[in-house]
Amino acid sequence: MLSDLKIAWRLCGASIGARWIALATALIVLAGASDGIALALLVPLLNTLGAGTPSLSGPMASLLRALPGTLGGLLLVFVAVAIVRAIVGWAREVTLARIRVDFSVALRVRVYSAIANAAWSHLRGRRAADFQALFNTDIERTDHALYLLLELPARLAVVLAHLVIAAVIAPGFSALAVAVGLALAWGLRRHLLESRKIGEAISDATTRVTREVTDFLQALKLTKSYGAEARHIRAFANAVSDAEGAYLAGNRLMARSRLVTEGAIAVCLAGFLWAGSRWAELPLASLLVLILVFQRLMPMFQDMQNQAQQLLQYAPALHAVAATIESCEAAADRSDATPLREVVFEREVRFDKVSFSHDRASADVLHDVDLSLPAGSFTVLSGASGAGKSTFLDLLAGLVEPTAGRILIDGTELTPALAPAWRRSIGYMAQEAFLFHDTIRANLAWAAPGAPDEALLDAIHRVGLSGLLRSLPQGLDTIVGDRGANLSGGERQRLALARTLLRKPRLILLDEPASALDAGNEQNILELIESLRGTATIVLVTHRPSAIAGADRHVILDQRGSSGHGAPAK
């Protein structure tokens, strides 16, 4: 549990800051102290009302003797302490609420930023559904864990204040009560271990639910076309059922702990009070205060036990969030001291004996590639499936690093520090044209924020979509649908290409952009790409003979990922 607390406080400190944590700590201590003072004042008040002479000694006795001796004076002091206690309690609640909200926002932004800034080589090995589960459930559970961490010290401060008062009134009696309480907590330690296991089961089950939902939504069309609805529903129902079972197991454990705790505390309370009146022969005023103290301590102890169990149930979520932040921040794209400086590309990009493998245990995807891409050239890249064509483009875009060799841009090595600036000068278009569920304007401006309408319309004109735009009543403000569902395949590809051109890239990377289109649309897209010759350096992955014939050079990757010939196309 100590490791869980360290992780939680590390996340809290990084997201909130020491000043707020120090303020919350001070208010928690003041709240406990004011609560203890209010309880201590009950002894002289009861004595004034004729409930007996308190048996006090030491500093507390001296303090109480300094109080007014009349009922009216004591009541005024009691009211003043109660008002101070209420103000401190109000300030504590407001501060803790502020800390919790700030933590929730800061943590979400930190996780989002860590994922966004992580290198592609790290992200491509993770499931998107796991990141979604992190935002949907784990961060929320981490937020609840912080609430418990903030509440536990507050409750502990009040418990200590009550125990101090009890110790002043009856030291031996109170020591016995503390010993019995610790023994009861030790006896319930097995419930804490069970809570941790249940928390792991809840995390696994909720992640499965998110995965099922994500896979289902991403494959809606495929699911309908294969008639696989029942299969998805069955898998989702099983995942939800497992999650429900884990939550119910946690509730049953909490209920069982509550039952044991309430019964044990009730027996102990009765025994303590009997001993206090019969064995210790405490005065009535002291005995009444002790009754109040232990009556208030009983639900506090029970709540602390429940909160400890809940905290351990949330511990797996804490670890998942912390591990994601640490791994993504460790794999962040590195940038040099001047990340916004322009990367000079006027002569060539050279692959100098470049090899790449996904990990040390696997074979090279690309092996010993030695190739020059002159500035302004049009290169077609082809090869069998699995030969490393997409990996070649990822290397050229600076998304992954070579495991051997170098990539040189006008003689300057493409390092991880230089890669972010280099990527700002290229345009990358994948096989599937991804469009956001937003307007045409927003989809285009995503590549060039702040671009004027004239630039948007010019890009649309260059890809041959002016006629489509004129036919749409809302023009640039037309919603394209989820992933561009309201457009045809050819229109999606053209719009994605317009977005690429809007960046005014010096290097355009096209990964089989027309492979999913019919012959007519494929030809139109390839002719459009051909028309871009001379405006930028183009690398096109395709097997279409007409595109190969029109290229400056044709590079073939063999099954080992080695480059074939790079001679001009015939």
Secondary structure, DSSP 8 states (H G I E B T S, - for coil): -HHHHHHHHHHHHHHH-HHHHHHHHHHHHHHHHHHHHHHHHHHHHHHHTTS------SHHHHHHHTS-SSHHHHHHHHHHHHHHHHHHHHHHHHHHHHHHHHHHHHHHHHHHHHHHHB-HHHHTTS-HHHHHHIIIIIHHHHHHHHHHHHHHHHHHHHHHHHHHHHHHH-HHHHHHHHHHHHHHHHHTHHHHHHHHHHHHHHHHHHHHHHHHHHHHHHTHHHHHHHT-HHHHHHHHHHHHHHHHHHHHHHHHHHHHHHHHHHHHHHHHHHHHHHIIIIIS---HHHHHHHHHHHHHHHHHHHHHHHHHHHHHHHHHHHHHHHHHHHHHHHTB----S-TTS----SSEEEEEEEEE-SSTTS--SEEEEEEEEETT-EEEEEESTTSSHHHHHHHHTTSS--SEEEEEETTEE--TTTHHHHHTTEEEE-SS----SSBHHHHHHTTSTT--HHHHHHHHHHTT-HHHHHHSTTGGG-B--GGGTTS-HHHHHHHHHHHHHHT--SEEEEESTTTTS-HHHHHHHHHHHHHTBTTBEEEEE---HHHHHHSSEEEEE-TTS-B---S---
